[in-house]
Amino acid sequence: MSDDEFHDEDDPMTEAGDVRERIEQEADHAVEQFDEGIVDLLAWLLDTETRARIYVSLRQHPGSTSDEIAEATGLYPSTVREALAALHEDEKVTRTKRENDGAGNNPYEYSAIAPSELVEAVVGDVQTELNTVFNLDRHIGGADAVETDADDEPVTISVEEADEE
C-alpha cells in the first residue's frame, strides 16, 4: 500500500492540518506584500530599493555592522557599504565605532533615523518643490504672474506625531 492509500481525506486531523497550512501560507503572503509595499514607499523616499531594504533592516536591528546588514538583507557586502555611505552622508543613518576589547578591527555600527525624522526631511523637500511649481509664473515671468512677496510660500506642510494611546 502506498502513503496515498493511508491518507484519509475525511480525517478531521488531516483537514485541520491542511487549513492551518493554508492560513499560514496566506499570512506569509500578506506579510510579504506588506513588506514589499513598505519597501516601495521607502525606495521613493530614499532613492533606491537597496537603501530602503537597509533602512528597514536597521530599524529592526539597530547597531548592526555592514556585514550583519548584508547577511540580514541578502545584499552583497560591497553594495551595502556603498549604500550605507550614501545614507550616512544624507543623514538617514548614524554610525559609531563598535567597542572591541581585543586588538582587532572595530567596525562601524549603524542605526537608522526614526521614521518621523525621515518624513520631516522629505516634507521639507516636497514643500519647496510645490512652492516652486505654485510660483512658476512669477519665476518665468508668465502673463498670469501675480505679484507676491519674494518669500511667499503658499504651500505649507506640517507633520505632527500621533499621540500614543
Backbone hydrogen bonds, N-H to C=O, Kabsch-Sander energy under -0.5 kcal/mol:
donor,donor_aa,acceptor,acceptor_aa,energy
5,E,2,S,-0.6
6,F,2,S,-0.8
6,F,3,D,-0.5
7,H,3,D,-1.0
8,D,6,F,-0.8
9,E,7,H,-0.8
11,D,8,D,-1.6
15,E,11,D,-2.2
16,A,12,P,-2.5
17,G,13,M,-2.1
18,D,14,T,-2.3
19,V,15,E,-2.3
20,R,16,A,-2.6
21,E,17,G,-2.4
22,R,18,D,-2.4
23,I,19,V,-2.6
24,E,20,R,-2.5
25,Q,21,E,-2.4
26,E,22,R,-2.5
27,A,23,I,-2.6
28,D,24,E,-2.6
29,H,25,Q,-2.4
30,A,26,E,-2.5
31,V,27,A,-2.4
32,E,28,D,-2.4
33,Q,29,H,-2.5
34,F,30,A,-2.5
35,D,31,V,-3.1
36,E,32,E,-2.6
37,G,33,Q,-2.1
38,I,34,F,-2.4
39,V,35,D,-2.7
40,D,36,E,-2.5
41,L,37,G,-2.1
42,L,38,I,-2.9
43,A,39,V,-2.6
44,W,40,D,-1.5
45,L,41,L,-1.8
46,L,42,L,-3.2
47,D,43,A,-1.0
52,A,48,T,-1.8
53,R,49,E,-2.7
54,I,50,T,-2.1
55,Y,51,R,-2.6
56,V,52,A,-2.5
57,S,53,R,-2.3
58,L,54,I,-2.6
59,R,55,Y,-2.0
60,Q,56,V,-1.9
61,H,57,S,-2.5
63,G,110,Y,-1.8
64,S,61,H,-0.7
64,S,110,Y,-1.3
69,I,65,T,-2.3
70,A,66,S,-2.5
71,E,67,D,-2.2
72,A,68,E,-2.3
73,T,69,I,-2.5
74,G,70,A,-2.0
75,L,70,A,-0.5
80,V,76,Y,-2.3
81,R,77,P,-2.6
82,E,78,S,-2.1
83,A,79,T,-2.4
84,L,80,V,-2.9
85,A,81,R,-2.1
86,A,82,E,-1.8
87,L,83,A,-2.9
88,H,84,L,-2.7
89,E,85,A,-2.3
90,D,86,A,-2.3
91,E,88,H,-1.4
92,K,87,L,-3.2
93,V,87,L,-1.0
94,T,111,S,-3.1
96,T,109,E,-2.1
98,R,107,P,-3.0
109,E,96,T,-3.5
110,Y,64,S,-3.1
111,S,94,T,-2.0
113,I,92,K,-2.5
117,E,114,A,-0.6
118,L,114,A,-2.0
119,V,115,P,-2.5
120,E,116,S,-2.3
121,A,117,E,-2.1
122,V,118,L,-1.8
123,V,119,V,-2.9
124,G,120,E,-1.7
125,D,121,A,-1.4
126,V,122,V,-2.8
127,Q,123,V,-2.9
128,T,124,G,-2.1
129,E,125,D,-2.2
130,L,126,V,-2.7
131,N,127,Q,-2.3
132,T,128,T,-2.0
133,V,129,E,-2.1
134,F,130,L,-2.8
135,N,131,N,-2.1
136,L,133,V,-1.7
139,H,135,N,-1.9
140,I,136,L,-2.3
141,G,137,D,-1.3
142,G,137,D,-2.1
145,A,142,G,-1.6
152,D,149,D,-1.6
156,T,154,P,-0.6
